[in-house]
Amino acid sequence: MSDFIAAEDRALLERHGLADYDALWALELPAVDEPNTERGGWSSVCRLELDGAAYYLKRQRNHLTRSLTHPLGEPTFARELRNIQRYRELGIPALQAAYYAERKVAGERRAILLTRALDGWADLYGLGQTWDDLTAAQQQAIIVAVGELARRLHAAGQLHGCFYPKHVFLRAQGEGYAACLIDLEKTRPLRFGRRDRIKDLETLLRRADAWGEADVRLFLKTYLGDDAQLDAWWQRLALRRRDKAARR
């Protein structure tokens, strides 16, 4: 994969001498969390701020994923970049990439992915921790935004594959909320129709602990666009939520 740099970010990165692989790889920044050492490699994330713009700088060594098209493996960031670009082409709100490059250095497969930080946004998991502090209007607006995002995702023929509340980000916008997705590494085209769609929704709803029955029904009504199928989808998904609660 050739180097990628977003037109919107090129001038800023060039002004700071950071529009190339070597400069970004050499940056010394504190990690925002513990490095990921799965897959037999290493992957780390740092925060980068430039003239008021914020990014997340992701760097990895030998952190590979294998597939039929890449049997010897490729950096997981390469797959994530392709999915970020696909979402953008399909009009699915998601995080945005500013830069990508990969190199082979001293026998290592190295990759860099720079994404724009979602400052001013909050993930659905965090909002769920303070759900009762929100007004009823705010709660309903959030649920509607998430339902519309899920509908847009599936209407575009995509399965997120990791549709957890912590991967759904929201920001107040007028009287409502805007919503977008992060963590696109596992996304893929919908292959199994309703079964795939339910898989994504189950992942979300089983972890949306703050949502009651009325909230889930509002989400499903927004997602489905009408009430015709509401009861059938409710019975399937609500049963899973009850099973989870019973196991606690």
C-alpha positions in Angstrom: 0.0 0.0 0.0 1.4 3.4 -0.9 1.7 6.3 1.5 -1.5 8.2 2.2 -2.0 11.8 3.4 -5.3 13.5 3.6 -5.5 16.7 1.6 -7.1 18.5 4.6 -4.2 17.7 6.9 -1.2 18.0 4.5 -0.4 21.7 5.0 -0.4 21.4 8.8 1.7 18.2 8.9 4.2 19.8 6.4 4.4 23.0 8.5 5.6 20.9 11.4 7.8 18.6 9.4 5.6 15.6 10.0 4.4 14.7 6.6 6.6 11.7 6.2 7.1 8.3 7.8 10.5 8.8 9.4 9.5 12.0 11.2 6.3 10.5 12.6 8.0 7.2 13.6 10.8 9.2 15.5 8.4 11.3 17.6 8.7 10.7 21.3 5.3 10.9 22.9 3.7 9.3 25.9 1.3 6.4 25.1 -2.3 6.9 26.0 -2.6 3.2 27.2 -0.6 0.0 27.4 0.8 -1.2 24.1 -1.0 -4.1 22.4 1.3 -7.1 22.1 -1.2 -9.5 20.6 -0.6 -11.2 17.2 3.1 -11.6 18.1 3.9 -7.9 17.5 3.6 -4.5 19.1 1.1 -1.6 18.6 0.9 1.7 20.5 -1.2 4.9 20.5 -0.1 8.4 21.4 -1.8 11.8 21.3 -0.4 14.4 19.0 -1.4 18.1 19.2 -0.5 20.6 16.5 -1.7 24.2 16.5 -4.9 23.4 18.3 -5.6 20.3 16.1 -5.4 16.9 17.9 -4.6 13.5 16.4 -3.9 10.0 17.6 -0.6 8.6 16.3 -0.7 4.8 16.1 2.5 2.9 15.4 3.1 -0.8 15.2 5.7 -3.5 14.5 4.9 -6.9 13.2 1.3 -6.5 14.3 -0.3 -8.4 11.4 -3.6 -9.8 10.2 -3.9 -12.6 7.7 -6.6 -13.2 5.1 -7.2 -14.9 1.8 -5.9 -11.9 0.0 -2.9 -11.4 2.4 -2.0 -15.0 3.5 1.4 -13.8 4.7 -0.2 -11.0 6.7 -0.4 -7.3 6.5 -0.3 -4.6 9.2 -3.7 -4.3 10.9 -3.6 -0.5 10.3 -3.6 -1.2 6.5 -7.0 -3.0 6.9 -8.3 -0.2 9.2 -7.3 2.5 6.7 -9.1 0.7 3.9 -12.2 0.5 6.0 -12.0 4.1 7.0 -11.8 5.1 3.4 -14.7 2.7 2.5 -16.9 4.2 5.2 -16.1 7.7 3.9 -17.0 6.7 0.3 -20.3 5.1 1.5 -21.2 8.1 3.7 -21.1 6.3 7.0 -20.0 8.7 9.8 -16.7 7.5 11.3 -13.3 8.6 12.4 -11.0 10.1 9.7 -7.5 9.2 8.7 -4.9 11.9 8.2 -1.8 9.8 7.3 -0.8 6.2 6.6 2.5 4.6 5.7 4.2 1.2 6.1 7.8 0.1 5.8 10.0 -3.0 6.2 12.9 -2.2 8.6 15.4 -4.6 9.9 13.1 -7.6 9.2 10.1 -5.9 10.8 6.8 -4.9 9.2 6.2 -1.4 10.5 3.1 0.8 10.0 1.9 4.3 11.0 -1.8 5.4 11.1 -2.6 9.0 12.1 -6.3 9.7 12.8 -8.0 12.9 13.8 -9.0 13.0 17.5 -12.7 13.1 18.3 -12.4 16.0 20.8 -15.8 17.3 21.8 -17.3 13.9 21.3 -18.2 11.3 24.0 -18.6 7.6 23.6 -21.9 5.9 24.4 -20.4 3.8 27.1 -19.3 6.9 29.1 -22.7 8.6 28.5 -24.3 5.4 29.9 -22.4 5.8 33.1 -24.1 9.2 33.8 -27.4 8.4 32.0 -29.6 9.5 34.8 -28.0 12.9 34.8 -29.2 13.6 31.3 -32.6 15.0 30.6 -35.3 12.8 29.0 -34.9 14.9 25.8 -31.2 14.3 25.7 -31.6 10.6 26.3 -34.1 10.3 23.5 -32.0 12.3 21.1 -28.9 10.1 21.8 -31.0 6.9 21.2 -32.4 8.3 18.0 -28.8 9.3 16.8 -27.5 5.8 17.5 -30.5 4.1 15.8 -30.0 6.3 12.7 -26.3 5.5 12.7 -27.0 1.7 12.8 -29.6 2.0 10.1 -27.2 4.0 7.9 -24.4 1.4 8.5 -26.5 -1.6 7.5 -28.2 0.2 4.6 -24.7 0.8 3.2 -24.2 -3.0 3.3 -21.6 -3.0 6.1 -21.3 -5.0 9.4 -19.3 -3.2 12.0 -18.3 -6.4 13.7 -17.4 -4.7 17.0 -20.4 -2.5 17.7 -19.8 -1.8 21.4 -21.1 1.3 23.1 -17.4 2.5 23.5 -17.0 2.5 19.7 -20.0 4.8 19.1 -19.2 8.5 19.6 -21.7 11.3 20.0 -21.7 15.1 20.0 -24.5 17.5 20.7 -25.7 19.2 17.5 -28.5 21.7 17.6 -31.4 20.0 19.4 -30.1 16.5 18.6 -26.9 14.6 18.4 -24.4 13.5 15.7 -23.0 10.0 15.9 -20.1 8.3 14.4 -18.1 5.0 14.6 -14.5 4.1 15.5 -12.5 0.8 15.6 -13.2 -0.4 12.0 -10.6 -3.2 11.9 -13.2 -5.9 12.0 -15.8 -4.4 9.7 -16.9 -6.3 6.6 -19.7 -6.4 4.0 -23.0 -7.8 5.2 -23.0 -11.4 3.9 -25.8 -13.0 5.9 -28.6 -10.3 5.8 -30.7 -10.2 8.9 -28.4 -12.5 10.8 -25.5 -10.1 10.4 -27.6 -7.1 11.3 -28.9 -8.8 14.5 -25.3 -9.7 15.4 -24.3 -6.0 15.4 -27.4 -4.9 17.3 -27.0 -7.6 19.9 -23.5 -6.5 20.5 -24.7 -3.0 21.2 -27.8 -3.7 23.2 -26.4 -6.3 25.5 -24.0 -3.7 26.7 -26.2 -0.6 26.7 -27.1 -1.3 30.4 -28.6 2.1 31.1 -31.3 1.6 28.5 -34.6 0.4 29.6 -37.4 -1.3 27.6 -38.8 2.0 26.3 -35.2 3.1 25.2 -34.6 -0.2 23.3 -38.0 0.1 21.6 -37.2 3.7 20.5 -33.8 2.5 19.2 -35.4 -0.3 17.2 -38.2 1.9 15.9 -35.6 4.4 14.7 -33.4 1.6 13.2 -36.3 -0.1 11.4 -38.0 3.1 10.2 -41.5 1.9 11.2 -43.4 -0.3 13.7 -44.2 -3.2 11.3 -41.3 -5.4 12.4 -40.8 -3.9 15.8 -42.3 -6.7 17.9 -40.4 -9.5 16.1 -37.0 -7.7 16.5 -37.9 -6.7 20.1 -38.6 -10.3 21.2 -35.3 -11.5 19.7 -33.1 -8.8 21.1 -34.8 -8.3 24.5 -34.5 -12.0 25.3 -30.7 -11.7 24.9 -30.6 -8.7 27.2 -32.7 -10.6 29.9 -30.4 -13.6 29.6 -27.4 -11.5 30.2 -29.0 -9.8 33.3 -30.0 -13.2 34.7 -26.4 -14.4 34.6 -25.1 -11.5 36.7 
